[in-house]
């Protein structure tokens, strides 16, 4: 038994030395902090189910983190056709079995007590697919910025964006895909002229989309942060959620009212306090210091993803890390912005903090992939590629 135990301990030690331990610890700290806030936010509900689900999801997410960090990212990207089929099938399943999850969108699949939000899962696989596609196009004769390549990239994005809107009407999740796509295209070296043309096309289509695509309620939500007195004069309509959030955050001051003692957090005055407005719970009960701690943790995680990507020595792996960084950055910016009344309320969770098993496990899966990229230095990775199919397959980020 002793030799076997020594081997196991040696393998564990080797893993933590080579993997991205700082990233794992940051994710773990943020997740535990989130569970504490969820416990406080749901105390008034008289049930521990949300906390239980989050703890179980964290345990599963840690396992997924370790597994994904041990698997070469090539294992996923080389099977891109299976990933694409998986993405399309998972989103289309919402048409048959999608249920409303409290946000007004049919964005959930329910299996008894277990709920899955497909868009959270597809975010991760979309980043892997897009990175694989961009690497292939970059190394083709036409190049990444050719008309043919841009059309392929645009069709891929349009497919995912359109499926999310068509199956669940979840504009918030669709916007995350837009930010991921734009960030990876920019980081990947797509020429600036395509961004200018894309922005111009969006601006030209905006009046038609505004008139024919968005409902009156969606229009009011988008305008509410900027024209609150015009959109909702009495403050009891679309601005009510953001107003209650601002009151909660403002009442916390520097040190807060104390964990489990927030006047809004321990009542029904603060809407979606364990999900969309978990940041407001931190502001009211732990004050500005509690909010700063959240921002610092998420910023460090995002910076770590960018750091690993830039030092990976691989074009595709760099894109994957940038894609995950942009995913976390946009959701953080949008969620905190809507809690402060600065951005529209679109139902995006705060990564690692908001209640939701799908979100937490997906985030940990993404960070596990980043950790796996960190584990494999360039010489080892390129040697593996040469063994598989020759040096031609080894792409080096320049």
C-alpha positions as CSV (number, residue, x, y, z in Angstrom):
1,X,0.0,0.0,0.0
2,X,2.8,2.4,0.9
3,X,4.5,2.4,-2.6
4,X,1.1,2.9,-4.2
5,X,0.3,5.8,-1.9
6,X,3.6,7.3,-2.6
7,X,3.0,7.2,-6.3
8,X,-0.4,8.8,-5.9
9,X,1.0,11.6,-3.7
10,X,3.9,12.1,-6.2
11,X,1.3,12.4,-9.1
12,X,-0.8,14.9,-7.1
13,X,2.3,16.9,-6.3
14,X,3.4,16.9,-9.9
15,X,0.0,17.9,-11.0
16,X,-0.2,21.0,-8.8
17,X,3.3,22.0,-9.7
18,X,2.7,21.9,-13.4
19,X,-1.0,23.0,-13.5
20,X,-2.2,26.6,-13.0
21,X,-2.6,26.4,-9.2
22,X,-3.0,30.2,-8.8
23,X,-6.0,30.1,-11.2
24,X,-7.6,27.2,-9.4
25,X,-7.2,28.9,-6.0
26,X,-8.7,32.1,-7.4
27,X,-11.7,30.2,-8.8
28,X,-12.1,28.3,-5.6
29,X,-12.0,31.4,-3.5
30,X,-14.5,33.2,-5.7
31,X,-16.9,30.2,-5.7
32,X,-16.8,29.8,-1.9
33,X,-17.3,33.6,-1.5
34,X,-20.3,33.2,-3.8
35,X,-21.8,30.4,-1.7
36,X,-21.5,32.5,1.4
37,X,-23.4,35.3,-0.3
38,X,-26.0,32.9,-1.7
39,X,-26.6,31.5,1.8
40,X,-27.2,35.0,3.1
41,X,-29.4,36.0,0.2
42,X,-31.6,32.9,0.4
43,X,-31.9,32.7,4.2
44,X,-35.2,34.5,4.1
45,X,-36.6,31.8,1.7
46,X,-36.5,29.3,4.5
47,X,-34.8,26.7,2.4
48,X,-31.2,25.6,1.9
49,X,-31.8,24.1,-1.6
50,X,-29.9,26.9,-3.4
51,X,-26.9,26.6,-1.2
52,X,-27.0,22.8,-1.5
53,X,-27.1,23.0,-5.3
54,X,-24.3,25.4,-5.4
55,X,-22.1,23.3,-3.1
56,X,-22.8,20.2,-5.2
57,X,-22.1,22.2,-8.4
58,X,-18.8,23.4,-7.0
59,X,-17.8,19.8,-6.1
60,X,-18.7,18.7,-9.7
61,X,-17.0,21.8,-11.1
62,X,-13.8,21.0,-9.3
63,X,-13.8,17.5,-10.8
64,X,-14.5,18.9,-14.2
65,X,-11.6,21.5,-13.8
66,X,-9.1,18.7,-13.0
67,X,-10.4,16.4,-15.8
68,X,-10.3,19.2,-18.5
69,X,-6.9,20.3,-17.4
70,X,-5.5,16.8,-17.9
71,X,-7.0,16.5,-21.4
72,X,-5.1,18.0,-24.3
73,X,-7.2,20.7,-25.9
74,X,-6.5,19.1,-29.2
75,X,-8.7,16.2,-28.1
76,X,-11.7,18.6,-28.3
77,X,-10.7,20.7,-31.3
78,X,-9.8,17.8,-33.5
79,X,-13.3,16.6,-33.1
80,X,-14.8,19.9,-34.1
81,X,-17.6,18.4,-36.1
82,X,-18.9,16.6,-33.0
83,X,-18.7,19.9,-31.0
84,X,-20.7,21.7,-33.7
85,X,-23.3,18.9,-33.7
86,X,-23.5,19.0,-29.9
87,X,-23.9,22.8,-29.9
88,X,-26.7,22.8,-32.5
89,X,-28.5,19.9,-30.9
90,X,-28.3,21.2,-27.4
91,X,-29.8,24.6,-28.4
92,X,-32.5,23.1,-30.6
93,X,-33.6,20.9,-27.7
94,X,-35.0,24.1,-26.1
95,X,-37.7,24.2,-28.8
96,X,-39.1,20.9,-27.5
97,X,-38.2,20.8,-23.8
98,X,-37.2,24.3,-22.9
99,X,-38.8,25.8,-19.8
100,X,-38.9,29.2,-18.3
101,X,-36.4,29.7,-15.6
102,X,-37.7,32.8,-13.9
103,X,-36.3,35.2,-16.4
104,X,-39.2,35.1,-19.0
105,X,-37.0,33.1,-21.4
106,X,-37.3,29.4,-22.3
107,X,-33.6,28.9,-21.7
108,X,-33.6,25.9,-19.3
109,X,-33.9,22.1,-19.6
110,X,-35.4,20.4,-16.6
111,X,-34.7,16.8,-15.6
112,X,-36.6,16.5,-12.3
113,X,-34.8,18.6,-9.8
114,X,-31.8,19.2,-12.1
115,X,-31.8,22.1,-14.4
116,X,-29.4,22.8,-17.3
117,X,-29.0,26.1,-19.1
118,X,-27.6,25.1,-22.6
119,X,-26.3,28.5,-23.5
120,X,-23.9,28.3,-20.5
121,X,-22.5,25.0,-21.8
122,X,-22.3,26.1,-25.4
123,X,-20.3,29.2,-24.5
124,X,-17.3,26.9,-23.7
125,X,-17.6,24.7,-26.8
126,X,-18.2,27.7,-29.0
127,X,-14.8,29.2,-27.9
128,X,-13.1,25.9,-28.7
129,X,-14.8,25.7,-32.1
130,X,-14.1,29.2,-33.1
131,X,-10.5,29.0,-32.1
132,X,-10.1,25.8,-34.2
133,X,-11.8,27.4,-37.2
134,X,-9.7,30.6,-37.0
135,X,-6.5,28.6,-36.8
136,X,-7.4,26.6,-39.9
137,X,-8.4,29.7,-41.8
138,X,-5.2,31.5,-40.7
139,X,-3.1,28.8,-42.1
140,X,-5.0,28.4,-45.4
141,X,-3.8,30.0,-48.6
142,X,-6.5,32.7,-48.5
143,X,-5.6,33.8,-45.0
144,X,-7.8,34.8,-42.0
145,X,-8.9,38.2,-43.4
146,X,-10.0,37.1,-46.9
147,X,-13.6,37.5,-47.9
148,X,-14.1,33.7,-47.9
149,X,-12.7,33.3,-44.4
150,X,-14.8,36.2,-43.0
151,X,-17.9,34.7,-44.5
152,X,-17.2,31.4,-42.8
153,X,-16.6,33.0,-39.4
154,X,-19.7,35.2,-39.7
155,X,-21.9,32.2,-40.6
156,X,-20.6,30.3,-37.6
157,X,-21.3,33.2,-35.3
158,X,-24.7,33.9,-36.9
159,X,-25.7,30.2,-36.5
160,X,-25.1,30.3,-32.7
161,X,-26.5,33.8,-32.2
162,X,-29.6,33.0,-34.2
163,X,-30.2,29.7,-32.5
164,X,-30.1,31.3,-29.0
165,X,-32.5,34.0,-30.0
166,X,-34.8,31.6,-31.9
167,X,-34.9,28.9,-29.2
168,X,-34.9,31.0,-26.0
169,X,-35.1,34.7,-26.8
170,X,-32.2,35.1,-24.4
171,X,-30.7,38.4,-25.6
172,X,-28.2,38.5,-22.7
173,X,-26.6,35.2,-23.5
174,X,-26.6,36.1,-27.2
175,X,-24.6,39.3,-26.5
176,X,-22.0,37.2,-24.7
177,X,-21.4,35.2,-27.9
178,X,-21.1,38.5,-29.8
179,X,-18.4,39.8,-27.4
180,X,-16.6,36.5,-27.6
181,X,-16.6,36.5,-31.4
182,X,-15.5,40.1,-31.7
183,X,-12.7,39.7,-29.1
184,X,-11.3,36.5,-30.6
185,X,-11.5,38.0,-34.1
186,X,-9.5,41.0,-32.9
187,X,-7.0,39.0,-31.0
188,X,-6.6,36.6,-33.9
189,X,-5.6,39.3,-36.3
190,X,-8.7,40.0,-38.4
191,X,-8.0,43.2,-40.3
192,X,-9.6,46.4,-38.9
193,X,-11.5,47.1,-42.0
194,X,-13.8,44.1,-41.3
195,X,-14.7,45.6,-37.8
196,X,-15.5,48.9,-39.4
197,X,-17.7,47.3,-42.0
198,X,-19.4,45.2,-39.3
199,X,-20.1,48.2,-37.1
200,X,-21.4,50.1,-40.1
201,X,-23.7,47.2,-41.1
202,X,-25.1,47.0,-37.5
203,X,-25.7,50.7,-37.5
204,X,-27.5,50.6,-40.8
205,X,-29.7,47.7,-39.6
206,X,-30.3,49.2,-36.2
207,X,-33.5,51.2,-37.1
208,X,-35.1,48.1,-38.7
209,X,-34.1,45.9,-35.8
210,X,-35.4,48.4,-33.3
211,X,-38.8,48.6,-35.0
212,X,-39.3,44.9,-35.9
213,X,-37.1,42.8,-33.7
214,X,-37.5,44.1,-30.1
215,X,-40.7,44.1,-28.1
216,X,-41.8,47.2,-26.3
217,X,-40.7,45.7,-23.0
218,X,-37.2,45.0,-24.3
219,X,-37.0,48.5,-25.6
220,X,-37.9,50.0,-22.3
221,X,-35.3,47.8,-20.5
222,X,-32.5,49.0,-22.9
223,X,-33.4,52.6,-22.5
224,X,-34.1,52.5,-18.7
225,X,-30.6,53.1,-17.5
226,X,-30.2,56.2,-19.6
227,X,-33.7,57.7,-19.7
228,X,-35.3,56.5,-16.4
229,X,-37.7,59.4,-15.9
230,X,-39.0,59.1,-19.5
231,X,-39.3,55.3,-19.6
232,X,-40.5,54.7,-16.0
233,X,-41.5,58.0,-14.3
234,X,-42.9,56.4,-11.1
235,X,-40.0,53.9,-10.8
236,X,-42.3,50.9,-10.4
237,X,-41.8,49.4,-13.8
238,X,-38.6,48.4,-15.6
239,X,-36.4,50.5,-13.4
240,X,-37.7,49.0,-10.1
241,X,-35.1,46.2,-10.0
242,X,-32.1,48.4,-10.6
243,X,-33.5,51.0,-8.2
244,X,-33.8,48.5,-5.3
245,X,-30.3,47.2,-6.1
246,X,-28.8,50.8,-5.9
247,X,-30.6,51.4,-2.6
248,X,-29.2,48.1,-1.2
249,X,-25.6,48.9,-2.4
250,X,-25.8,52.5,-1.2
251,X,-27.0,51.5,2.3
252,X,-24.0,49.3,2.8
253,X,-21.5,52.1,3.0
254,X,-17.9,51.1,3.5
255,X,-18.2,48.1,5.7
256,X,-21.8,47.0,5.2
257,X,-24.7,46.2,7.5
258,X,-23.2,42.8,8.4
259,X,-23.6,39.4,6.8
260,X,-27.1,38.1,7.3
261,X,-28.3,41.5,8.4
262,X,-29.0,43.4,5.2
263,X,-32.4,45.1,5.3
264,X,-33.0,44.5,1.6
265,X,-31.1,41.2,1.3
266,X,-33.1,39.6,4.2
267,X,-36.5,40.7,2.7
268,X,-38.2,40.4,-0.6
269,X,-37.4,44.0,-1.6
270,X,-34.3,43.0,-3.6
271,X,-35.3,40.9,-6.7
272,X,-33.3,37.9,-7.9
273,X,-31.0,38.5,-5.0
274,X,-29.3,35.1,-5.2
275,X,-28.7,35.3,-9.0
276,X,-28.7,38.5,-11.1
277,X,-28.3,40.9,-8.1
278,X,-25.9,38.9,-5.9
279,X,-23.5,41.9,-6.2
280,X,-26.1,44.1,-4.4
281,X,-26.2,41.6,-1.5
282,X,-22.4,41.9,-1.1
283,X,-22.7,45.7,-1.3
284,X,-25.4,45.9,1.3
285,X,-24.1,43.4,3.8
286,X,-20.3,43.6,3.3
287,X,-20.1,47.2,2.0
288,X,-17.8,48.6,-0.6
289,X,-15.0,46.4,0.6
290,X,-17.0,43.3,-0.1
291,X,-17.7,44.6,-3.6
292,X,-14.1,45.5,-4.2
293,X,-13.1,41.9,-3.2
294,X,-15.5,40.5,-5.9
295,X,-14.1,42.8,-8.5
296,X,-10.5,42.0,-7.6
297,X,-11.0,38.3,-7.7
298,X,-12.7,38.3,-11.0
299,X,-10.1,40.7,-12.5
300,X,-7.3,38.5,-11.4
301,X,-9.0,35.5,-13.0
302,X,-9.4,37.4,-16.2
303,X,-5.8,38.6,-16.2
304,X,-4.6,35.1,-15.5
305,X,-6.4,33.8,-18.6
306,X,-4.9,36.5,-20.7
307,X,-1.4,35.8,-19.3
308,X,-1.6,32.1,-19.9
309,X,-2.9,32.7,-23.5
310,X,-0.1,35.1,-24.4
311,X,2.6,32.8,-23.0
312,X,1.1,29.6,-24.5
313,X,3.2,29.8,-27.7
314,X,0.2,28.6,-29.7
315,X,-2.1,30.7,-31.8
316,X,-5.2,28.5,-31.2
317,X,-4.5,28.2,-27.4
318,X,-4.1,32.0,-27.2
319,X,-7.5,32.4,-28.9
320,X,-9.1,30.0,-26.4
321,X,-7.8,31.9,-23.4
322,X,-8.8,35.2,-24.9
323,X,-12.3,33.9,-25.6
324,X,-12.8,32.7,-22.0
325,X,-11.3,36.0,-20.7
326,X,-13.8,38.0,-22.8
327,X,-16.7,35.8,-21.6
328,X,-15.9,36.5,-18.0
329,X,-15.1,40.1,-18.5
330,X,-18.3,41.0,-20.3
331,X,-20.5,39.1,-17.9
332,X,-18.8,40.8,-15.0
333,X,-19.1,44.2,-16.5
334,X,-22.8,43.7,-17.5
335,X,-23.9,42.2,-14.2
336,X,-22.2,44.8,-12.0
337,X,-23.4,47.5,-14.4
338,X,-27.0,46.5,-14.1
339,X,-26.7,46.3,-10.3
340,X,-25.5,49.9,-10.3
341,X,-28.2,51.0,-12.9
342,X,-25.5,51.7,-15.5
343,X,-26.4,48.9,-18.0
344,X,-29.7,47.3,-19.1
345,X,-31.0,44.4,-16.9
346,X,-30.6,41.4,-19.3
347,X,-30.4,38.5,-16.8
348,X,-26.7,37.7,-16.9
349,X,-25.2,36.0,-13.9
350,X,-22.0,37.1,-12.1
351,X,-19.4,34.4,-12.9
352,X,-18.5,32.2,-9.9
353,X,-20.8,34.2,-7.6
354,X,-24.4,34.0,-8.8
355,X,-26.5,30.9,-7.9
356,X,-26.7,28.5,-10.8
357,X,-25.0,25.1,-11.3
358,X,-24.7,25.4,-15.1
359,X,-22.9,28.7,-14.9
360,X,-20.5,27.6,-12.1
361,X,-19.6,24.2,-13.7
362,X,-19.2,25.8,-17.2
363,X,-16.9,28.5,-15.8
364,X,-14.8,25.9,-14.0
365,X,-14.6,23.8,-17.1
366,X,-13.4,26.8,-19.1
367,X,-10.7,27.5,-16.4
368,X,-9.7,23.9,-16.4
369,X,-9.0,24.1,-20.1
370,X,-6.9,27.3,-19.5
371,X,-5.0,25.4,-16.7
372,X,-4.4,22.5,-19.1
373,X,-2.9,25.0,-21.6
374,X,-0.7,26.3,-18.9
375,X,0.5,22.8,-18.0
376,X,1.9,22.1,-21.5
377,X,5.0,24.1,-22.4
378,X,5.6,24.8,-26.1
379,X,8.4,22.2,-26.8
380,X,6.3,19.4,-25.3
381,X,3.2,20.4,-27.2
382,X,5.0,20.7,-30.5
383,X,6.8,17.4,-30.0
384,X,3.5,15.7,-29.5
385,X,2.2,17.3,-32.7
386,X,5.2,16.1,-34.6
387,X,4.7,12.6,-33.4
388,X,1.1,12.7,-34.5
389,X,1.5,14.0,-38.0
390,X,4.7,15.9,-38.7
391,X,6.1,19.3,-37.9
392,X,3.7,20.9,-40.3
393,X,0.9,20.5,-37.8
394,X,2.7,22.5,-35.1
395,X,1.4,26.1,-35.3
396,X,3.4,28.7,-33.3
397,X,1.8,32.0,-32.3
398,X,3.7,34.8,-33.8
